[in-house]
Amino acid sequence: MPASPTAVVVDDERLMREQLVARLKDAWPELQIIGEAGNGSEAIAMVQSLEPDVVFLDISMPGMDGIQAARAIARAAHIVFVTAHDEHAIAAFEQGAVDYVLKPAEPERLAVTCERLRSRLAQAPDPMDGLLARLSDRLGNGGVAPRDYLRWVQASVGANLRMIPTGDILFFRAEDKYTRVQTPGFEALIRKPIKELIDELDPKEFWQIHRATVVRVDAIEQVSRNFRGQQTVHVKGRPEKLEVSRSFNHLFKQM
Amino acid sequence: MNPDPRTPPGAAASPRAVPVSAVPASGARQSLRDVRELIVVLWWRFFDWLAVVSWKKLLLVSILGIILAGILQHPLPALMLIIASFIIKVVAGGKRRAELTADEATKRAETEQLERTVVEARMEALQAQIEPHFLFNTLASIDQLIQTDPPRASKMQQSLIRYLRSAMPQMREGSRPTLGQQVNLCTAFLEIMAVRMEDRLRPVVNVPEGLKSAVFPSMMLQTLVENAIKHGLEPKTDGGRLEIGAAIVDGQLTVHVQDTGVGFLPRGEGGVGLANIRDRLKALYRDRAELIIGVPATGGTCATIKVPYEIAPVST
């Protein structure tokens, strides 16, 4: 007879951990709860040090969530996901081999889960690669989303720091050692030079038109051109005429 | 920056204005096109000036023109130009009126667009009203407390009932929501979250009694509080403080939600709730309201909504 099976319960809310521990005790008295964790990274550390057979893992947790944590521990322990309400996740589980528990865990349903786990403990844990990828897709948290352009700019307005949505910004302009951020209502300053800023802005949203100027495409009212082919950008509601340097002329070729 | 080129059209059309270019033919065509554009621009500028200038001023300019032309001994072309100007002015007056009508039509279209935004925003607010995840988690917590701590279970359930009750009337149209209603809703929400998050959430509600009858749009404070917990405090292992405050600043009702959480992330997904608030503020108040996301020196985030200060009519 092997030693009694062990488990770790992971949930960011203590009440929820208590509840699951208490109900597991009724459903599977031999199962030893050897640890409780409050977030994904704690869970990973605990699985590595305690080597439990089973991990009950909440999906939505602060910092590292259950799915990210599962990626790291799926080969080391059998995972049962716990969730309060994630229609998408539930749809994903239904196609997979791994079990899940809905909060609050109903004793009858938990008994079924425990039964399945008992029969599976002898086998190696399922690495769940397919399921985790599906879960990530469905829950829309791929983790390494390619879209990490700036959506807000942290700038000083007078003595205060503010987050300005990029959609409010008309243009950025280099001024001495600062970069001026112009919105319809006010102007703000940031320390980041245009050269660095342009790499962090969405190229679909902002165009650099000059060494010292970046303009939001949607804010452009008109582009005028003089005899020498010198282009000038006019921005909605602002008197400034923003010069386009020759090397950026191609941006407005069709106009 | 770009001096208005007042060069006479004839001079510009002369061959020496053609810029030196690798492809001379296209260069010449280019500068011809420039000249044509300039003449068109100057003509329309003259036309617009005629349309708006007063008759008195036009007469004055005409007399000056005749005197000048007399000195230069070419009175006839000047006289013809003046007569033409008067005729154009009669016609251009009509053009101006047409423009004004067009402006009005545009404004009406904008108003309709705004109204649509309001309706859409209301629908979205309805959908976002009670997050199922929140509801189920809360019910699960109550379920656990019933077994371990019945008095607290009862208290939490009462908070949930209060939360649901104050969330419901917000779905109805017509009535003007008050700051008091919004604060009650958020207080109930915070009580529930404080039981669930325990000492990781330390809420402080600091709203003067006198301001509770002020008009304040629905579901905005709630969004700010949810954001502060979800993006500010929950990701922080040891949590923090969340303060709701209100004051009158420069005649405006200023309501803020400040947390000591991890701070606002300038990248990535999300921001739908905030964008929704901004759209609704614009639809309701145009330029007289704003949402400011501040970064306090002490860390965390401070979201502030400013709206015109109005007392809600007493409903019976």
Boltz contact constraints between the chains, C-beta under 6 A:
constraints:
  - contact:
      token1: [A, 13]
      token2: [B, 196]
      max_distance: 6.0
  - contact:
      token1: [A, 15]
      token2: [B, 141]
      max_distance: 6.0
  - contact:
      token1: [A, 15]
      token2: [B, 144]
      max_distance: 6.0
  - contact:
      token1: [A, 19]
      token2: [B, 144]
      max_distance: 6.0
  - contact:
      token1: [A, 62]
      token2: [B, 234]
      max_distance: 6.0
  - contact:
      token1: [A, 62]
      token2: [B, 235]
      max_distance: 6.0
  - contact:
      token1: [A, 63]
      token2: [B, 235]
      max_distance: 6.0
  - contact:
      token1: [A, 84]
      token2: [B, 133]
      max_distance: 6.0
  - contact:
      token1: [A, 84]
      token2: [B, 136]
      max_distance: 6.0
  - contact:
      token1: [A, 84]
      token2: [B, 137]
      max_distance: 6.0
  - contact:
      token1: [A, 84]
      token2: [B, 140]
      max_distance: 6.0
  - contact:
      token1: [A, 85]
      token2: [B, 132]
      max_distance: 6.0
  - contact:
      token1: [A, 85]
      token2: [B, 133]
      max_distance: 6.0
  - contact:
      token1: [A, 85]
      token2: [B, 136]
      max_distance: 6.0
  - contact:
      token1: [A, 103]
      token2: [B, 140]
      max_distance: 6.0
  - contact:
      token1: [A, 104]
      token2: [B, 140]
      max_distance: 6.0
  - contact:
      token1: [A, 104]
      token2: [B, 143]
      max_distance: 6.0
  - contact:
      token1: [A, 148]
      token2: [B, 267]
      max_distance: 6.0
  - contact:
      token1: [A, 150]
      token2: [B, 266]
      max_distance: 6.0
  - contact:
      token1: [A, 150]
      token2: [B, 267]
      max_distance: 6.0
  - contact:
      token1: [A, 152]
      token2: [B, 266]
      max_distance: 6.0
  - contact:
      token1: [A, 161]
      token2: [B, 295]
      max_distance: 6.0
  - contact:
      token1: [A, 162]
      token2: [B, 294]
      max_distance: 6.0
  - contact:
      token1: [A, 163]
      token2: [B, 264]
      max_distance: 6.0
  - contact:
      token1: [A, 163]
      token2: [B, 293]
      max_distance: 6.0
  - contact:
      token1: [A, 226]
      token2: [B, 2]
      max_distance: 6.0
  - contact:
      token1: [A, 227]
      token2: [B, 34]
      max_distance: 6.0
  - contact:
      token1: [A, 232]
      token2: [B, 2]
      max_distance: 6.0
  - contact:
      token1: [A, 241]
      token2: [B, 1]
      max_distance: 6.0
